Amino acid sequence: MKHREFRYVGEPVLELNEQEHAAFFMNFQRSILLSLEKRNLLTASQRECCLLELEKQYRINQKKATSRIIT
């Protein structure tokens, strides 16, 4: 998955399409997991398991979005 950064700089947020929203949400969840690991509330292996599950869900949602566009 391509790494993307989103930063809020205080300006109005532009509307995101479905794919951009999914990428933003994925990165937001990833940052939460990394924060939990940094604060020793999650181990590295727990973080990895969670990331694998998130990526699996992301791929499933991408397939659904693609099929909606095609039909």
SVG drawing of the C-alpha trace seen along z (x, -y; Angstrom):
<svg xmlns="http://www.w3.org/2000/svg" viewBox="-24 -28 31 39">
<polyline fill="none" stroke="black" stroke-width="0.4" points="0.0,0.0 1.3,-3.4 2.1,-5.7 0.1,-8.9 0.1,-11.6 -2.8,-13.9 -2.3,-17.0 -5.0,-19.4 -3.7,-23.0 -6.8,-24.8 -8.3,-25.5 -11.6,-24.1 -11.3,-20.5 -12.0,-19.6 -14.5,-16.9 -12.8,-13.5 -13.9,-10.9 -14.6,-7.4 -11.0,-6.1 -9.4,-9.1 -11.7,-8.8 -10.8,-5.1 -7.0,-6.0 -7.4,-8.7 -9.4,-6.5 -6.8,-3.7 -3.9,-6.0 -5.9,-7.5 -6.3,-4.0 -2.7,-3.1 -1.6,-6.2 -3.8,-5.3 -2.2,-1.8 1.3,-3.3 0.4,-5.7 -0.8,-2.9 2.4,-0.9 4.5,-4.0 2.7,-4.4 3.3,-0.7 -0.4,0.1 0.1,2.5 2.9,4.8 4.6,4.8 3.0,8.1 -0.4,6.9 0.0,3.9 1.1,6.0 -2.0,8.3 -4.3,5.3 -2.6,3.7 -3.0,7.0 -6.7,7.0 -7.1,3.4 -5.4,3.9 -7.6,7.0 -10.7,4.9 -9.3,2.1 -8.8,4.5 -12.3,5.9 -13.8,2.4 -11.8,1.4 -13.2,4.4 -16.7,3.4 -16.1,-0.2 -14.7,0.9 -17.6,3.2 -20.1,0.3 -18.3,-1.9 -18.3,0.8 -22.0,1.6"/>
</svg>
